[in-house]
């Protein structure tokens, strides 16, 4: 039995020059890190495009420790 890895979307956004797209993990291969909506759906990424959290391109990145609990 062959197991197909799940292709994951991280969030959706709207980028200049690209338009509505999804930030995806590296399983998208050469298309990573962003896929247009149609390609995201065609390639079977999960969760569905509509349920991805939305992130604005001008949002400030959140900072978090690289290794939580290690000082």
N, C-alpha and C positions, 0 to 999 in steps of 0.2 A: 504494500500500500504506500503510495507516494503522498506526502504531506506538503501542501502548498503554503508557504509563509504568508501571513497577513500583511498586506501593504497598508501602512498607516499614514493618515493625514493628521497634522498637528493643529493647524488652525487655518481659517480662511481670511483673505485680505483683498485689497484692491490696490495694485501697484501701477504707477505711471508706466506706460509703454507695454504693459502686460495685461492690465485690466483685472477682472475678477479671477482670483486664483487661490490655490491652497498650498501651504507650506507642508512638505511631505518629508518622510524619513528617506534615508539613502537607498531604499529598495526601489526607488524610481529610476535608478541608474543615471544615465546621462541627463535626464530631464530634471533631476533634483537640483536645487531645493524647492522650486516652485513649479506647479502644474496648473494650466488653465482648467477651468471647470469641466469642459468636455473631455479632456484627456484623463482627468481624475476619475470621472465616471466610467469612461471606456476601459481604463486599466483595472477597475474593480477595487479601488482603495476604500478603506473603511476608517471611520464611520462615514455615513453618507455625507455628501458635500453640505447639504442644508443643516446638518446637525453639528458641524464643526464649530468650535467657538470662533468668534470674530475678533480679529486684532487689527487695529488701525496702524498704517505704516508709520505714522508720526508718534506712536506711543513710545514712551520711555521704556527701555528694557528694565526688567526687574533684576535686582542683584540678589544673589543667594550664594551661600558658601559652597565651595567646590566639594568639600567633605564635611557635611553637617556633623557637629559634635566634636570636631577636631580643632583644637586651638593652636 
